[in-house]
Amino acid sequence: MVITGKFAKWLNTNFEGRVWFMEPMSKHTYFKIGGPADALVTPETNDEVISLVKEAIQNNVPWMVIGGGSNLIVKDSGIKGIVIKIMHQKGWTSLENYSANCVKVTASAGIRLGYLCRYTFERGLQGMDFAVGIPGTVGGAITMNAGSGRGAIQDVLSEIQVLLPEGSIRRFQKDDFSFSYRSFDLKKEKSSDVYECPVILEGVFELRPGDSETIKKEAESALSERQAKQPSGSASAGCFFKNPSPQNSAGKLIDLAGFKGYRVGGAVVSDKHANFIINSGTATSEDVLKLAEIIQKKVFEMFGIELEPEVRIVG
Ligand SMILES: Cc1cc2nc3c(=O)[nH]c(=O)nc-3n(C[C@H](O)[C@H](O)[C@H](O)COP(=O)(O)OP(=O)(O)OC[C@H]3O[C@@H](n4cnc5c(N)ncnc54)[C@H](O)[C@@H]3O)c2cc1C
């Protein structure tokens, strides 16, 4: 445990009732797996996020930010340092009619992506249907460039506010981002480098005005498509591996390799969608990672394709 003395006291004083020491990460991940974090804190405002990061840096304590924990595997050994969970924020959204064809919606990082979707559908705004049913927060969705067959965050995100690790708060526009499949980078000015670990504080989304009823129907159809394809109610992190290409989805390759229902300890490949690894109740991270490795090896042997995890493995 690296958090003791002065820093532990500061946390207890400033985050009374919102800081937990040796907190099992299994309580904060959709996989329901993961050893303890030295400390986990739930800031409610951006100022609290900023002060946490600054104090952690000053005290030489490693820190990381999470959102809803829906794309995380935390190792059984846990996380050294402090986990800043940006989810229980006093979240907010706002709306600005930018032009006849564009409405800008601003959302704080800690609100649920599902809430943002509903907020836009109810106001007759088009563009977020790709996100229907994706769990987690706005900040997590931006970091992961979350999406579906209908689109992704990169299609609608126009601006962000971030906390850079050196402590400054900055706004960046579309031209400063680079997106790839399930990944987002913030480019450094006049350089080919990217910022390490920018903390997303808010996102601005450009949407189109449309007919509220049609938009709600589209959203319902997106949700039905998802429910037909994916297992629901199971502990997982959604799709485990990135799709190597549109023709070769990871699910198809894993299915062809015969893995549906295959098990290591408490970790099982879903019968419904082979790219979902599920915690059947007793899985450890070791089970999940061992199963993932076996799948990667076999898929490579059979198809010469290297599957790359979409989930973020931490700890
Ligand atoms: C049942 C299920 C279905 C899913 N379906 C989809 C799908 O269709 N499409 C899809 O893309 N994903 C899907 N996912 C994966 C997951 O929901 C997304 O990746 C989601 O956007 C992650 O958001 P989160 O808030 O839970 O992030 P977390 O899992 O908490 O974190 C993910 C990453 O983002 C970082 N992060 C989180 N918040 C911030 C922040 N404010 N600032 C900086 N970094 C941050 C974390 O450090 C971590 O690296 C699914 C997951 C589940 C469990």
The ligand as a Tripos MOL2 file, in Angstrom:
@<TRIPOS>MOLECULE
LIG
   53    58     1     0     0
SMALL
NO_CHARGES

@<TRIPOS>ATOM
      1 C1        -22.3090   -5.6090  -22.0700 C.3       1 LIG1
      2 C2        -21.3110   -4.6570  -22.6940 C.ar      1 LIG1
      3 C3        -21.5110   -4.2370  -24.0070 C.ar      1 LIG1
      4 C4        -20.5940   -3.3630  -24.6080 C.ar      1 LIG1
      5 N1        -20.8170   -2.9440  -25.8900 N.ar      1 LIG1
      6 C5        -19.9600   -2.0730  -26.4700 C.ar      1 LIG1
      7 C6        -20.1820   -1.6150  -27.8170 C.ar      1 LIG1
      8 O1        -21.1530   -1.9750  -28.4800 O.2       1 LIG1
      9 N2        -19.2790   -0.7550  -28.3420 N.ar      1 LIG1
     10 C7        -18.1850   -0.3030  -27.6450 C.ar      1 LIG1
     11 O2        -17.4110    0.4950  -28.1860 O.2       1 LIG1
     12 N3        -17.9490   -0.7350  -26.3800 N.ar      1 LIG1
     13 C8        -18.8050   -1.5910  -25.7780 C.ar      1 LIG1
     14 N4        -18.5540   -2.0300  -24.5030 N.ar      1 LIG1
     15 C9        -17.3290   -1.5950  -23.8050 C.3       1 LIG1
     16 C10       -17.5040   -0.3320  -22.9370 C.3       1 LIG1
     17 O3        -18.8420   -0.1790  -22.5330 O.3       1 LIG1
     18 C11       -17.0470    0.9490  -23.6380 C.3       1 LIG1
     19 O4        -15.6870    0.8750  -23.9920 O.3       1 LIG1
     20 C12       -17.2840    2.1860  -22.7630 C.3       1 LIG1
     21 O5        -17.2150    3.3320  -23.5520 O.3       1 LIG1
     22 C13       -16.3130    2.3110  -21.6010 C.3       1 LIG1
     23 O6        -16.7680    3.3580  -20.7440 O.3       1 LIG1
     24 P1        -16.4860    3.3350  -19.1850 P.3       1 LIG1
     25 O7        -16.9170    4.6390  -18.6190 O.co2     1 LIG1
     26 O8        -17.0670    2.1430  -18.5590 O.co2     1 LIG1
     27 O9        -14.8930    3.2700  -19.1920 O.3       1 LIG1
     28 P2        -13.9520    2.3590  -18.2540 P.3       1 LIG1
     29 O10       -14.1730    0.9370  -18.5610 O.co2     1 LIG1
     30 O11       -14.0710    2.7890  -16.8470 O.co2     1 LIG1
     31 O12       -12.5170    2.8100  -18.7980 O.3       1 LIG1
     32 C14       -12.1190    2.4960  -20.1090 C.3       1 LIG1
     33 C15       -10.8490    3.3080  -20.4330 C.3       1 LIG1
     34 O13       -11.1760    4.6960  -20.4610 O.3       1 LIG1
     35 C16       -10.3780    5.4240  -19.5050 C.3       1 LIG1
     36 N5        -11.2480    6.4960  -18.9740 N.ar      1 LIG1
     37 C17       -12.4950    6.3680  -18.4490 C.ar      1 LIG1
     38 N6        -12.9890    7.5920  -18.1430 N.ar      1 LIG1
     39 C18       -12.0200    8.4960  -18.4610 C.ar      1 LIG1
     40 C19       -11.9200    9.9300  -18.3790 C.ar      1 LIG1
     41 N7        -12.9000   10.7100  -17.8980 N.pl3     1 LIG1
     42 N8        -10.7610   10.5200  -18.8140 N.ar      1 LIG1
     43 C20        -9.7480    9.7730  -19.2980 C.ar      1 LIG1
     44 N9         -9.7870    8.4190  -19.3980 N.ar      1 LIG1
     45 C21       -10.9210    7.7960  -18.9860 C.ar      1 LIG1
     46 C22        -9.9330    4.3910  -18.4750 C.3       1 LIG1
     47 O14        -8.7130    4.7580  -17.8810 O.3       1 LIG1
     48 C23        -9.7640    3.1500  -19.3620 C.3       1 LIG1
     49 O15        -8.5240    3.1760  -20.0230 O.3       1 LIG1
     50 C24       -19.4540   -2.8970  -23.8780 C.ar      1 LIG1
     51 C25       -19.2710   -3.3430  -22.5520 C.ar      1 LIG1
     52 C26       -20.1830   -4.1950  -21.9630 C.ar      1 LIG1
     53 C27       -19.9780   -4.6200  -20.5260 C.3       1 LIG1
@<TRIPOS>BOND
     1     1     2 1
     2     2     3 ar
     3     2    52 ar
     4     3     4 ar
     5     4     5 ar
     6     4    50 ar
     7     5     6 ar
     8     6     7 ar
     9     6    13 1
    10     7     8 2
    11     7     9 ar
    12     9    10 ar
    13    10    11 2
    14    10    12 ar
    15    12    13 ar
    16    13    14 ar
    17    14    15 1
    18    14    50 ar
    19    15    16 1
    20    16    17 1
    21    16    18 1
    22    18    19 1
    23    18    20 1
    24    20    21 1
    25    20    22 1
    26    22    23 1
    27    23    24 1
    28    24    25 2
    29    24    26 1
    30    24    27 1
    31    27    28 1
    32    28    29 2
    33    28    30 1
    34    28    31 1
    35    31    32 1
    36    32    33 1
    37    33    34 1
    38    33    48 1
    39    34    35 1
    40    35    36 1
    41    35    46 1
    42    36    37 ar
    43    36    45 ar
    44    37    38 ar
    45    38    39 ar
    46    39    40 ar
    47    39    45 ar
    48    40    41 1
    49    40    42 ar
    50    42    43 ar
    51    43    44 ar
    52    44    45 ar
    53    46    47 1
    54    46    48 1
    55    48    49 1
    56    50    51 ar
    57    51    52 ar
    58    52    53 1
@<TRIPOS>SUBSTRUCTURE
     1 LIG1         1 GROUP 0 **** ****
